[in-house]
Structure formats: structure tokens, C-alpha cells
Amino acid sequence: MRGGLPGLGRRALAGRTLILAYHNVVPRGERPAGDASLHLPQDRFAAQLDALLETHEVVPLAAVLEPDGRPPRRPRAVITFDDAYRGSLTAGLAELAARGLPATFFVAPAYVPDGAFWWDALAAAGPVRETALEALAGRQRAILDWAAARGVRAAAVPPHATAASEAELRAATAHPGITLGSHSWSHPNLARLPADELRAELRRPLEWLRARFAAVVPWLAYPYGLASPSVARLAAEAGYAGALRIDGGWVPAALGDRFRVPRLNIPAGVSPEGFVLRAAGLVRR
């Protein structure tokens, strides 16, 4: 699908930037578990990278704020992963490294190592998201306690669907172009937190990352993609250079607000054709 409508879309977007948002990559031979929309099989991820390389220039996240001034010939793509799942830091990293591609992994250190996320553990429990994010502010312990009080047991998830270890994060940053960013400390709904708790959620992960790794970028990926003007203001005060949503499509040609930078979420169930259409700017959700 290099020509036709996708080709026209890409030509119209030459020089523009698309930030792709992934979550987990399921290693070959393993079965997906948890929230099915987040766990992309390794072979599908590899095919998406190959398709992207045919049509886009893959650049580091830092390039979003640092245009290189070259005449645009192709759209640019940035690869990001939320949650720092073990599968993304192993199977996903293997595919990136095989192609020499840069990427940024956003870490919530409270889950390191081996933490299972509530949305995977409760994936079979039915609709709990609204209560979890609004009434319970996305706080893991409160959500699991609330579910247990209603007779809902958290399911076990396989190791590839838990958070990566510190050693796995360190091994990842040994690869050129691989960087780590902040996904808050414990992945709450930042927009629902009181100011003191919010400041700690923003400050602590940067301190933790910088104390352990050299390849850290001062970027925040909002948990659940949720933020507010006060969250953005306190993120700037905490020393972040920018912050990412989980939606919104292409980065504007003239980036005005560095703390509401859009991304394109890539669901695990997207077809090869659907991925090409998204990357060409013809599907924006």
C-alpha cells in the first residue's frame, strides 16, 4: 500500500511527525493475556516496523522539539511504549534492535519489578474503567480492594504481561537510541489527585530514573492519557520538557503546547492494512 490514498496521505504529511503509542509485545510462543487491546504479538509488531520503514523516517522522541532543518521528504515517526511491560522490553526491543530503531519506554517505577497492572488483572471483570479512573482515581490498590469487596478476584498474568525489572530496563538502555521516560510514579489518574500527591507522582519517577540510568529523557506520558491544565503546569515545574497524550493523531506543524503532544494509539487488533492507513494519516484513532 505504498501508492494510492496512503501514498497521497504521506506526501501531504512530509516532514510532519507521528508519535506511535504501543503498550506490550507478546513474545513468540506466548499467549496474550489481560486487556487484549494492549498486547500485540511479536510477529505483528515486526511487520508494522517493516511497513513503517518503507514509508517513514523513524526518529527519537527528542526530535519532536528539535527540528533538524532538512527539507522534508517523508513523514517522521516516533515509537513509544507505555507501562514498560516486560514483553515490550524483551520481544519488542529485539525487533527494534534488529532494525536499529530508536524508541522511548515510559516507566511507572512503583510496578518495578514484576508488578501486574489492575487493567490486566481485572480484564475479565467487565466494565470497571469509569469507576476505577474517576471514583478511585486510577489508584491500583484502591481498585483491587474495590473489586475484591465485590467478589471479583484479580487474575494472575504471565510474566511477559508484568512490568519489566530494573535489570531489563538497564539492558534496554545499552542499545543505541533506546531511552526511558516517566509514566508517573504509580500510574494514577493525575487529574484526580490533590496537589501534594500530584507533585510527588511527577517528581519521584524522574528522580528514580535519573539515579539509575543515563538514557533518560525528561518526558511524561500521562497515565490513561488523562491530564488537566494544573497537571500540565506542575509537570513543567517538575522539570519535564513535554508530555504526551494517548490520542490526537499527528503532531501539529507548529507545536504550541508541549504538554499536550498528541500520539496515535496502536491497538493490538489492528490489521496490517489498518496500520498502513493510520500511519498515512487516513485513520486518526
VMD Tcl script that draws the C-alpha trace (Angstrom):
set ca {
  {0.00 0.00 0.00}
  {2.81 2.40 -0.83}
  {0.73 4.19 -3.50}
  {-2.93 5.14 -3.79}
  {-4.58 7.02 -0.94}
  {-1.93 6.05 1.63}
  {0.79 7.41 -0.64}
  {-1.10 10.68 -1.17}
  {-1.60 10.99 2.57}
  {2.08 10.51 3.29}
  {3.15 13.03 0.66}
  {0.81 15.61 2.17}
  {2.38 14.95 5.58}
  {6.04 15.02 4.51}
  {8.10 16.49 7.32}
  {5.30 16.09 9.87}
  {5.68 13.80 12.86}
  {3.52 10.91 14.06}
  {4.19 9.53 17.54}
  {3.05 5.92 17.83}
  {1.86 4.68 21.22}
  {2.32 0.99 21.95}
  {1.99 -0.98 25.17}
  {3.13 -4.60 25.26}
  {4.65 -7.01 22.74}
  {3.82 -10.69 23.30}
  {6.88 -12.92 22.71}
  {6.61 -15.66 20.11}
  {5.21 -18.82 21.65}
  {3.39 -16.95 24.42}
  {-0.33 -16.24 24.59}
  {-1.77 -12.74 25.07}
  {-3.31 -12.12 28.49}
  {-5.11 -9.28 30.22}
  {-6.52 -6.33 28.30}
  {-6.46 -7.70 24.75}
  {-6.14 -4.26 23.15}
  {-2.70 -3.70 24.71}
  {-0.83 -6.92 23.94}
  {0.48 -7.06 20.37}
  {2.02 -10.34 19.12}
  {5.70 -10.06 18.24}
  {5.32 -11.03 14.58}
  {2.67 -8.36 14.03}
  {4.89 -5.77 15.68}
  {7.80 -6.79 13.44}
  {5.60 -6.45 10.35}
  {4.47 -3.00 11.46}
  {8.07 -1.86 11.88}
  {8.93 -3.10 8.39}
  {5.91 -1.30 6.92}
  {6.85 1.88 8.76}
  {10.42 1.79 7.48}
  {9.16 1.68 3.89}
  {7.36 4.99 4.23}
  {8.63 6.97 7.23}
  {11.83 8.20 8.80}
  {11.91 6.85 12.36}
  {13.38 9.44 14.74}
  {13.92 9.74 18.51}
  {11.35 11.44 20.70}
  {13.71 14.38 21.27}
  {13.34 15.27 17.58}
  {9.76 16.42 18.24}
  {11.12 19.56 19.90}
  {14.30 19.78 17.82}
  {13.63 20.06 14.07}
  {16.76 19.29 12.08}
  {16.05 21.85 9.37}
  {16.40 19.39 6.48}
  {13.96 19.63 3.57}
  {11.14 17.16 4.30}
  {10.85 14.15 2.01}
  {8.93 11.68 4.13}
  {6.82 11.78 7.29}
  {8.65 11.16 10.54}
  {7.60 8.56 13.12}
  {8.47 8.24 16.79}
  {7.99 4.91 18.59}
  {6.89 4.95 22.23}
  {5.73 2.33 24.73}
  {3.65 2.99 27.83}
  {3.90 0.94 31.05}
  {7.32 -0.70 30.38}
  {5.86 -4.18 30.11}
  {8.40 -6.99 30.20}
  {7.30 -8.18 26.75}
  {7.98 -4.75 25.24}
  {11.46 -4.64 26.83}
  {12.33 -8.13 25.57}
  {10.45 -9.19 22.43}
  {9.69 -5.62 21.37}
  {13.24 -4.47 21.99}
  {14.61 -7.39 19.98}
  {12.68 -6.21 16.91}
  {13.74 -2.59 17.40}
  {17.39 -3.54 17.88}
  {17.38 -5.78 14.81}
  {16.45 -2.72 12.74}
  {18.50 -0.16 14.66}
  {15.41 1.86 15.59}
  {15.10 4.35 18.45}
  {12.22 4.19 20.93}
  {11.19 5.54 24.32}
  {9.70 3.38 27.08}
  {7.64 5.11 29.76}
  {8.10 3.64 33.23}
  {5.91 3.75 36.34}
  {8.56 2.73 38.91}
  {6.07 1.60 41.57}
  {5.48 -1.51 39.43}
  {9.18 -2.40 39.01}
  {9.81 -5.29 39.09}
  {7.12 -7.79 38.20}
  {4.06 -5.71 39.01}
  {0.81 -6.72 37.33}
  {-1.41 -3.84 36.28}
  {-5.01 -3.70 37.50}
  {-6.47 -3.41 33.98}
  {-4.88 -6.74 33.05}
  {-5.68 -8.47 36.34}
  {-9.34 -7.37 36.10}
  {-9.73 -7.73 32.34}
  {-12.37 -10.43 32.75}
  {-14.33 -8.49 35.36}
  {-16.49 -6.49 32.99}
  {-16.75 -2.68 32.79}
  {-14.82 -1.20 35.70}
  {-12.85 1.55 33.95}
  {-15.12 4.52 34.75}
  {-15.25 3.71 38.46}
  {-11.55 2.88 38.53}
  {-10.44 6.13 36.91}
  {-12.95 8.58 38.33}
  {-14.14 7.45 41.76}
  {-10.89 5.66 42.60}
  {-8.50 8.00 40.72}
  {-6.76 5.12 38.96}
  {-5.01 4.03 42.17}
  {-4.09 0.36 41.85}
  {-4.57 -0.72 45.48}
  {-7.92 1.03 45.82}
  {-9.17 -0.53 42.58}
  {-8.15 -4.06 43.54}
  {-9.68 -3.64 47.02}
  {-12.90 -2.30 45.50}
  {-13.06 -5.28 43.13}
  {-12.35 -7.77 45.92}
  {-15.13 -6.29 48.06}
  {-17.49 -7.16 45.21}
  {-16.25 -10.71 44.95}
  {-14.04 -10.07 41.90}
  {-10.68 -11.77 42.15}
  {-7.63 -10.39 40.36}
  {-6.39 -12.89 37.80}
  {-2.77 -13.91 37.53}
  {-0.99 -12.69 34.41}
  {2.06 -14.26 32.71}
  {5.49 -12.72 33.23}
  {5.55 -11.03 29.80}
  {2.46 -9.03 30.83}
  {4.02 -7.67 34.04}
  {6.35 -4.72 34.45}
  {9.99 -5.14 33.45}
  {12.72 -5.37 36.06}
  {15.39 -2.77 36.73}
  {17.95 -5.09 35.12}
  {15.82 -5.39 31.98}
  {15.45 -1.62 31.80}
  {19.21 -1.23 32.15}
  {19.87 -3.81 29.44}
  {17.48 -2.00 27.13}
  {19.27 1.32 27.51}
  {22.51 -0.31 26.41}
  {21.07 -0.29 22.89}
  {21.67 2.93 20.93}
  {18.58 5.09 20.64}
  {16.64 3.45 23.49}
  {15.56 5.90 26.18}
  {13.34 5.86 29.26}
  {10.73 8.42 30.28}
  {8.26 8.90 33.10}
  {4.78 7.41 33.27}
  {4.24 8.91 36.75}
  {5.24 7.02 39.89}
  {2.27 4.66 40.30}
  {0.03 5.25 37.24}
  {-2.94 7.04 38.84}
  {-5.34 9.42 37.11}
  {-3.23 12.53 37.64}
  {-6.18 14.82 37.01}
  {-7.92 13.43 40.13}
  {-5.07 13.86 42.61}
  {-4.65 16.55 45.27}
  {-1.72 18.87 44.61}
  {0.77 17.35 47.06}
  {0.19 13.80 45.81}
  {0.35 15.02 42.23}
  {3.70 16.73 42.78}
  {5.14 13.52 44.22}
  {3.77 11.42 41.35}
  {5.56 13.72 38.90}
  {8.81 14.30 40.79}
  {9.62 10.81 42.08}
  {9.83 8.92 38.76}
  {12.29 11.38 37.23}
  {14.48 11.15 40.34}
  {14.28 7.35 40.34}
  {15.12 7.05 36.64}
  {17.99 9.54 36.72}
  {19.54 7.82 39.75}
  {19.74 4.52 37.86}
  {20.03 5.14 34.12}
  {21.86 7.50 31.82}
  {19.45 7.29 28.87}
  {16.56 9.22 30.43}
  {14.51 11.83 28.61}
  {12.51 14.43 30.60}
  {9.22 13.48 29.01}
  {6.00 12.37 30.67}
  {3.34 10.09 29.19}
  {0.11 10.84 31.02}
  {-1.32 7.65 32.59}
  {-4.55 6.74 30.77}
  {-3.88 9.82 28.62}
  {-5.62 11.94 31.28}
  {-4.43 15.37 32.37}
  {-5.62 18.89 33.16}
  {-4.14 22.40 32.99}
  {-2.91 22.07 36.59}
  {-1.28 18.71 35.81}
  {0.50 20.26 32.82}
  {1.63 23.24 34.88}
  {3.05 21.08 37.67}
  {4.72 18.80 35.12}
  {6.55 21.81 33.72}
  {7.53 22.85 37.25}
  {8.84 19.33 37.91}
  {11.28 19.70 35.03}
  {9.62 17.88 32.17}
  {10.31 19.11 28.63}
  {6.96 17.87 27.33}
  {4.11 15.46 27.95}
  {2.23 13.05 25.72}
  {-1.42 12.20 25.32}
  {-2.59 8.78 24.11}
  {-4.71 10.21 21.29}
  {-4.91 13.13 18.89}
  {-3.09 11.85 15.81}
  {-0.30 13.84 14.18}
  {1.87 16.39 15.95}
  {0.82 19.87 14.73}
  {3.14 21.51 12.23}
  {3.55 24.38 14.68}
  {3.69 22.70 18.09}
  {2.19 25.16 20.52}
  {1.57 23.28 23.76}
  {4.46 20.95 24.65}
  {2.36 19.42 27.43}
  {-0.45 18.18 25.22}
  {1.54 16.49 22.47}
  {-0.70 14.04 20.56}
  {0.03 10.43 19.74}
  {-1.62 7.71 17.71}
  {-2.52 4.67 19.78}
  {-1.87 1.37 18.01}
  {-4.36 -1.25 19.28}
  {-3.22 -4.86 19.28}
  {-6.05 -5.91 16.97}
  {-5.31 -3.51 14.13}
  {-4.96 -5.21 10.72}
  {-1.87 -4.73 8.52}
  {-3.95 -2.56 6.18}
  {-5.34 -0.61 9.11}
  {-1.85 0.09 10.38}
  {-0.76 1.44 6.98}
  {-3.83 3.68 6.82}
  {-3.15 5.01 10.30}
  {0.50 5.67 9.52}
  {-0.55 7.52 6.36}
  {-2.80 9.86 8.32}
  {-6.02 8.46 6.85}
  {-7.26 6.97 10.14}
  {-6.69 9.14 13.19}
  {-7.99 6.94 16.02}
}
mol new
graphics top color blue
foreach p $ca { graphics top sphere $p radius 0.5 }
foreach p [lrange $ca 0 end-1] q [lrange $ca 1 end] { graphics top cylinder $p $q radius 0.2 }
display resetview
